[in-house]
Amino acid sequence: MFDVLIIGGGVSGVSAALIFGSAKEKSFMMDKKIGIIAHQKASSLQNALFNNAYGIAPGTLGRNLLNCSLEHLQNLYPQILQFENEKVLKISGEFGNFTITTNKNTYHSKLIMIGIGAGNPFTIEGLENYIIPHKKAAPEKNRIQLENNDHLVTEGIYAIGTLAGHRSQLVIAAGSGASAATDVLTLWNDGKPVQVHDAVKE
C-alpha cells in the first residue's frame, strides 16, 4: 500500500516526486511510501527544445531532460520507488484504498496523482466521469482535462500539469506538480501549511 502513487514520468509527475523526496526529513514523512509510474513514451517533451524555461540551459532537448529528471530523482531521493515501462490501464476504489492496474502489475495506494498529459483519448479506465474539454487549449487541438478544484478531482485523486487544465508550458507543469505535492504534504501535516526548501549551510 502506497501513501501516494504518481502516474506519469513527465514534468508535473517528476516535479511532484522531487518535492516528496526532499521532504523526507519531516516528522510526518517517516512512514510514508511513495512511488511513481514513470511512463514517458507519450510525453510532449520527447520532441521539445527549450530556450525559454527558467533555470534550464538554452538548447536543452526535452528527451534528455526526461532521462536526467528520473536520474536526479533516483540519485537524490531513492526512497521514491520508480516503475518504468508500465502503462496504467485502470483506476478503481476510493480514497484510502485505490487499486491501480497497469499492463504489468497491480498497485494499491491511499492517494493518486495523475500527470499523463492532455491527450485525447484519455486511456485510463475509471475516470470517465471527470473528463471535460481542456479549458486553456485551442479547441481544434481536441485536448482534454480532468475537472478539478485546485488539482483535486475527487477525494484522494489529484490531476497535475496539463491534465489539470494548465497550459502546456514546462514551468507551469512543474509548478502544478509541486503545488499539488505540497497540498498533500499539508494534508499529512494535519492541515498545517508545508513548503520544502533546501538552503546552503553557512
Buried (B, 14 or more C-beta within 10 A) or exposed (E): EBBBBBBBBBBBBBBBBBBBBBBBEBEBBEEBBBBBBBBBEEBBBEEBEBEEBEEBEEEBBBBEBBEEBBEBBBEEBEEBBBBEEBBBBBBEBEEEEBBBBBEEEEBEBBBBBBBBBBBBEBEBEBBEEBBEEBEEBEEEEEBBBBBBEEBBBBEBBBBBBBBBBBBBEBBBBBBBBBBBBBBBBBBBBEEEEBEBEEEEEE
